Amino acid sequence: MKKVKFKKQILTKSLVKFGVDDDFKELREYIPGEDIRNIHWLSSARASKLLAIEKEHLKNQKIALILLLDKDMLFEDKLQIALKTFEILAISAIYYKQKLEVFIISDKMKKFIPKKIDDVEKIKKYILSLDLKKTTLKPFYLKQKNFLAIYIGDFFYKIKLNPKNKNVLLFIRKKIEENPKKLLFNNLISLDKKQSAFLNSNNLTHYLNTLKKNDKIYKKEKVRKIYSDKNLISILKETFE
């Protein structure tokens, strides 16, 4: 029993509780006895009666986890960070009984609807079975609406996002990729053509300018950058709670 209790404590400390949107669904008449914090005072004054906010309940929140996996994710430990990020968020969603859908995007698309925590391990095994060495990312668009859509990838590309969802982008990056002045390597992928390019002083400026321009595309979205030297749990809690 002590071991089970200890494991549960370890698990809950690693969970992320997805917050409820600040937006509300509608206004309704205040029910005497309910929490007065639900009262929308400005609207009540205008209507000359007490009105309460009908909020979107946490249990009704639908979550989509989208992993974007191509050959660039094999650089150093990016894939391991992406997997750990996915694992924490997927287990958290299942633990808090969220409606969860998982999309693994590589050169093909695979969809999962995990119901149990054990299902997360099966999805991880599927991801590790993929041969990403020559994989080019398949175009993907989430048609489902009213989701908290969480995208996990390195985002050295542009993706089309559904404006009917609350989109959160988790950038899995190595700092050296964003400022590779001391690094010369042959497998750098040019951001505009997706081709291998030898990094040197001549094309470094073009690379950095293209990266900066690319990142501006997502300026309106909620973006978090995750590096291996940062505390993953803290970043995720700060993002969602």
C-alpha positions, -999 to +999 in steps of 0.1 A: +000+000+000+029+024+008+044+017-026+011+023-044+007+056-024+042+067-032+038+059-070+005+079-070+023+109-054+051+108-080+024+105-108+003+134-096+034+157-092+041+151-129+006+158-140-006+190-158-041+202-151-056+219-181-072+252-171-107+263-181-110+290-207-116+325-194-144+329-220-179+319-210-206+302-230-235+325-221-252+345-194-281+331-174-301+342-143-283+338-111-295+309-090-298+319-052-273+300-032-246+294-059-212+310-057-215+348-060-182+348-080-203+335-109-222+368-111-214+390-140-218+424-123-217+447-153-243+427-172-264+424-141-264+462-136-275+467-172-303+441-170-314+452-135-313+416-123-285+392-113-269+373-142-244+346-138-217+332-162-223+298-176-188+285-180-173+258-201-167+230-177-133+214-175-147+179-180-162+189-213-129+201-228-117+181-258-080+178-263-061+169-294-024+161-292-006+164-325+029+152-329+047+164-360+076+141-367+102+142-395+139+137-399+148+170-382+134+156-349+163+131-348+188+159-341+204+153-307+176+146-281+147+164-297+127+133-302+131+122-266+119+156-254+089+155-277+081+120-264+083+131-228+062+161-235+036+140-252+036+114-224+030+140-196+002+157-215-015+125-226-014+109-191-027+141-176-056+143-200-065+106-193-061+110-155-084+141-154-109+123-177-106+146-207-118+136-241-084+129-258-075+123-295-039+118-306-026+124-341+009+112-351+020+129-383+051+118-402+049+109-439+015+094-430-011+101-404-021+078-376-049+085-351-054+071-316-081+075-290-064+064-258-087+055-229-062+042-204-027+053-193-013+020-207-025+031-241+001+060-240+029+035-238+015+017-269+015+050-288+051+057-277+061+023-290+044+031-324+063+064-326+097+047-319+089+021-346+088+049-372+117+052-396+122+090-395+156+091-412+142+100-446+108+112-435+093+144-449+063+157-430+029+151-444+006+182-447-019+181-419-050+201-410-072+193-379-108+195-391-123+189-357-136+220-340-138+233-304-106+214-293-077+225-272-053+215-300-017+210-288+009+207-315+043+193-306+071+197-332+102+218-341+082+241-364+108+247-391+079+248-414+044+264-418+013+244-408-024+254-413-042+258-380-080+256-375-092+290-361-121+271-345-098+256-320-077+270-291-042+262-306-011+258-285+023+252-302+051+236-283+084+242-301+109+214-294+141+231-303+178+230-296+193+264-289+221+257-313+195+254-341+184+290-335+219+304-332+243+280-349+272+304-353+297+280-338+283+250-356+291+238-391+273+206-401+261+190-433+226+179-424+211+214-418+178+216-435+171+248-454+138+262-441+125+273-475+133+243-497+136+215-471+170+205-487+203+196-470+226+226-469+261+231-456+261+258-430+288+284-436+292+322-431+275+328-465+242+311-459+241+316-421+224+350-424+198+336-448+191+307-425+186+330-394+165+355-414+143+327-427+139+312-393+129+346-378+104+351-406+090+316-402+085+320-364+065+353-370+038+332-387+028+319-353+029+352-335-009+352-328-008+317-314+001+306-279+037+294-283+061+278-258+097+268-267+110+238-249+148+232-246+164+202-230+181+224-204+148+237-191+124+221-165+097+205-187+071+201-160+074+238-151+070+249-187+039+228-192+023+238-160+030+274-168+014+270-202-018+252-193-027+257-157 
